[in-house]
Amino acid sequence: MSKKILLTFAGNTDPTRGQHDGPIIHICRYYKPDKIYLILTKEMQERDEEPYNIYERAIKENLKDYNSEIVHINTGIEEAHHFDIYFNWIYETFEKIKKEEKDAEIYLNMTSGTSQMTINLLMYYIDSLDLNLIPIQVETYTGQSNQSKENNKTVDKNYDVEAEAIYNLDNEEKTRTYRIVIPNLKKYSRILTKNQIQKLLEQYKYEAISELLKRNIFDKNLELNTLVNFAIERTNLEGFDCNKKLYSLNNKNYDKLYYFTKDKNISKISDWYQIVDYFTLANIKQKTGDISAYTLMLEPIIVRIYLSILKDLMKINLEKLFKRDTNGYKIELKRLEEGLKKMLKEDLKKTYLKDDVYISAQVLTCTIKYYLKKEKKLDINYFNSFSKTLAKIKNVRNTLAHELKSINREDFNRESGTTIEQVNTKILDFFEKFYKQYGYKKEMVEVYDNLNKEINKLLE
């Protein structure tokens, strides 16, 4: 069973007022916290110092069968009306709790103290992620705001603890009133958290969103969590396994979000779809300004596209053309036609070709052109334009490989002699032109934007 902690200021309605519990005693009566962190201003410290100790003595006098550890936090604050004067005290108290009682239920007394004090607690509650905070409000016994009648007079250090306990009607079951209210403060937190999540969605930072959702403050928090975890698994390339998240929601609006297909009977992923999916990840990198990651991810995409052209469009058996190991395809000179070897030497500007080396985009470009000359299964002019644009990325890739620097969009455009938009257009046009026959849809490369739209709907 988790430990229970009460964090509270002391106010003028504590320990008792008008022959009824004040908020601190009332919370202790019904929740029995194991430990109380009592934050005191200078005025309240004077009431609590020896020989008065009115707060600790009053708790014990009114709740005789209850014994709690009380941690006195003496702030010395004199200007209790200042908002920002409490921040460090509250922050350091919570940090202490995190270290010693991280898994505890922490009750926040939202009634005792000035409005400046309780608003500070509210702000911490709104912004907290890693503590189980439960705000508690205690109504007055009249159900109205505090009065200034004689029987409702302000407590001072001359407060008679024993006498007031005798007159406290809440100590008798017949006259006791239950005045605990759990205020719905999540709506205040929702506004801030919603704005934070929307900013993170623009950056596709799903792990950070998952942390914010731990606050459990949205009406559809479970569905939000499921979609965000689905997004995390998709970005981690977990394949069909991530679809299990969407199956559990059984929502037709999410059909366009599934990895490859919604059909549970299909277990093999087509090569063309893996290319599309990986490009989609690269594309969100450039959208968020990570041009270095985008560039590095493009290289294997281009190689895979060229292999797909040979295999799927030109129907060439790659296993016969190249040697394959667990890391990919390699050149094996004895498999290559003499004409292809000659063309490779010319394109690569080599006097001889190395054997048993992994293929590159340049090798594949030359190989495709060689076979297109023999049999025109693809428009040679189209391929020349396509490969010429993609080849320009090599200059940017070389910069990243040999210099300790990252690059921005302007660097990419300058060093490549083209633009990211032109590169993306070439690749997307290729998908549309050649992969549509296999099932390609534009929504496949828009999956994360569509996912973000669905998450935004659930934030309303």
C-alpha positions, 0 to 999 in steps of 0.5 A: 500500500502506497504511503500517504502524504499531506502537503499543506500551508497553515491558514487562519482557519487552522487548526479549528474554527467555529467549533469545527475542524479546520482544513488540516485536521479535517483532511487528517481525520478522513485521509490519515496521511502518514506524513505531513509537510507543514509549510509555515510563514513567519507568522505561523511559525510563531504560533507553532514554536515552543511552547505553543505548537498549536498545529501539532498539538491540535492534530493530536488532541482532536484525533487521539488515535491518529499519529503522523510524522510532521515535517515543519518547513519554516520559511521565515516569509513575512510578505505572504501576499507575494506570489513568487516568494513561495516557489523555491520552498514548494519546489524544494519540498516536492524535490525532497518528496521525490527522493524519499517518497516518490510513489506516495499519494500526495494530498494537496490542501487547496484551502488553507493559506492565502490565495497566493499560497494555494495558487502556487500549489495549483501551478505546481499541480498543473505542471507536475508529471512524476508525482501522484498529486491529489488536490483536496478542498475543505468546505466551511461548516456553513457551506459559505466563505469564512465569516468574521463572527466571534465564534469564527475568530482568527487563531493566534498563539494564545489559541487554547488547544485543549478547550477548542478540541472539547468544543469541536463538533466534528469530534462527535459522530452525531454532529460531525460533518463531511466537507471534503471536496475533490476539485476538478483541477485537471481542466486547468492542466488540460489547457497547458498540456494541450498546447504543449502536446500540439507543439510536440506534434509539430515536431513528431516527438511522440515519446515526449507526448507519451510522458505528458499523457501520464498526467491522465487529464484528458477525457479520452486519455486511454485512446490518446495513449494508444495512438501515441504508442502506435506512433512510437512503434511505427517510428521505431520500425516495429512493423506489423506489431504496431497494428495491434494497438489500432485493432484494440480501438476498432475505429474505422477512422484509423484505417488509413493509419495501419502499417501496410494493411489492416488485414491480419492474414497478411504477414509479409511486407512488400519491399516497395512498402518498406521503401515508402515507409522509411522515406516517410520517416526521413521526410518528417526529419526534414520537416522538423529541420533535421536535415542531417538525419534526412540526408543520411536516411536518403542514401539507403532509400535511394539504393533500395529504390534502384534495387526495386527498379531492377527487380520489380520494374525490369524483372531482373533476378538480383540473386543472379546479378549480385552476390548477397550476404546478411548486410546486402548485395555485393559486386561479384565480378564473375557474374557481371556481363563484360559490357556492364563491367566496361560501362561501370569502369567508364561511369566510375572513372576506374581502370579496374573494378574491385571485387566483393564490395557492397553496391552503391547508388552509382553502381546501380544507376549504371547497371539500370542504364546498361539494361535499359539500353538492352531492353527499354522497360523504363523510359530512359529519359525519365530515369536519367532525370530521376537519377541525376537529381538523386545523385546530387545528394552525394555531395551533401552526404560526403560533407556529413561524412568528413566534417564534424558539422550538421547542416541546415536547409540552405547548406543542403540546397547550396551543396547539392545544387538542388532543393529538398522539395525537388528531391522529394517531388522526384521520389513521390512522383516515382512512388505514384508512377510505379508503385500505385499498381502494387497498392501505393496510396498518397496517404501512406506518406502522410500517415504521421500528419494524419495521425497527428490530426486524429490525436488533435481531435482527441485533445478537444 
